C-alpha cells in the first residue's frame, strides 16, 4: 500500500511540483522531515501511530519512504502552487488536508496503520490541518514556523501525558 501511495505522490510531484524552484522549498521539506524524525525518535517507546505493510518490513522503512518521496512531492506541489487570496488558500488547504486524511482513512480501514495511547483519526485530522497551516508559515518565516511547531509539540506531549521517561 505504501509503495503504491508513494508512487502516486512521485508521479504527482513530477507532474505538478515546482521543480524549477526546488531550492526555495528545500528548507521546508527538511522541516517536515525533521518533524517526522523527531516524532519517531522521541516517541519510539510510546507511539501515537504505527504503519504496517505487506511488502515493506516495518514502520521505519515506511516512514523513510514517505519522508523521501511523499513529503518532498507534497511540499513542491502544495507550496509551489500555493494560490493568492484567502478563499483560494483555504480551499487549497482543505484539498491537501483531505488528500492526506483520505489516504490515512483507507490505510486504517485496511489495517495499514494502528493508533495507540489515545491517538485516533480525529487527532490525525487536527494534526494534518496543523501541518498544512504551518508549512506556508515556515516557508515565509522559518523561525515563526519552528516556534509554532514547538508550542504545538509541547502541547501534544502534555495532552497525551508523554513523560521524559517515555522517550527513547
N, C-alpha and C positions, 0 to 999 in steps of 0.2 A: 504494500500500500504506500509506504513512504518513498519508495523508488518511483512509483507512478506519480505521486504528488510533486516530488522534486523535479521530475521530468517535465511536468506541466508548467511548473514555475520557471524552469530553464527555457522552455520554448517561449513562454510569455515574456520573459526577460529579454530574450534575443529579439523578439518582435517589437515590443513596446518600451523596453528600457532605454534610458538616455545614456547610451554607452559612450557617446562623444564626450560627455562631461563627467565620466565616472569618477575622476579625481575629486570633483566637488562633493560627491556623495560618500566618498570613501570613509571619512571620519564618522559619519552617521551609520554606515554599515558596520564599522568596528564597534561603535556604541551599542548597537543591537546585539552583536555577537558577545561582547563583554558582559552585557546584562545576562545573557543566557548562560555563559560560563560561570558567572557568579552564582546564579540560581543552582546550577548543577554541582558546584563545589561546596557552597555554604549549606545547602540543604540535602547533601548526599545521604545523611542518616535519617532525615525527616522530610522526604519529598512531598510535594503537593500533587504531583502527577508523574507518571512514568509512561514511556512509549513502549509498545511491543510491535513486533512484525514477524512475518513468516520467513522472510529472506534475511533481513538484517539481524545480526545476533543479539543486540541489546540496545538499551536506551542511549548509551553513549554514542554508538555508531549512528543511530537515527538522528540524534541531536547534531553531531558533527556534519552529517549530510545536509541537514536543514540550515545550519549556520553558513555553510559554504555556498549553497545554491539558492535556497528559497529566500534567505534574508537579503542577500545581495540583489536578487531579482526584484524582490518586493520594494526595497529602497529605491532602486533605479527606476522603477515604474511609478511608485507612489509619489516620490518627491520629484522625479523627472517630469511628470505630467501634472503636478500639483496646480489646480486651477486658481484663477483670480476670482475674487468675490466670495463673501462668506457663505452664500447659499450653495454655490457650486462646491466649495471646500467641504461643507457639511455633507453633501451627497457623496462626494469622493471618499470622505471618512467612513460613511455608512457602507459604501460599496466594499471597501477594503476590510473593514471590520466584519462584514457579512461573509466575505470570501474566507477569511481565517476561521471564523466560527462555524461555517458550513463544513469545512474540512475537519475541524475538531469534532463536530457533532457526528459526522459519518464515522470517523475513527472510533468514537466512543461507542457507537451502536454496534460496530463490528469487533469490539474488544481490542483495538489497537492503542488505546490509551486507558489508563486506570487512574482514578483520583484517590487521594489519601489525605488524612489529617484535616478534614473539614473542607477541602477544596472541592468544587463541583463546577458544572457548566456555567452557572450564574457568575461565579467568581472569575471564570475564564472570560466571560463576556465583558465584565468590568475591566479586567486586566488588558484584554485586547483593545478595548476603547482607549485605555490609558496609553498603551503603546503607540497607537496611531495618532493620538493627540500630541504626544511628546516628540515623535520623530521630526515633524517640521520645526518644532521649537529648538531641538538640538541642532538641526541643520542651520538655522538662522543664528542661534545663540547657544553654542555648546555648553557654556558654564551654567546657563539657566536650565538647560535640559538635564544636566547632571544634578543640579540642585533639586529639581522636581523629582527626579528618579530616586535620589537618596531619601527624600521625605516619604515617598510612596513605599519604598522598600522597608524603611524603618516602621512605617505604619502597618504594613502587612506582617512583619515579624511580630509586632505587638498583638495584632488581631489574632494571628494563628499561634500565639504563645510559643514562638520558637526561641529557645534559650541558647546561649553560647554553647552550652554542653550538648545541644542537639546538632551542632555544626561539626563538620569534619575537622 
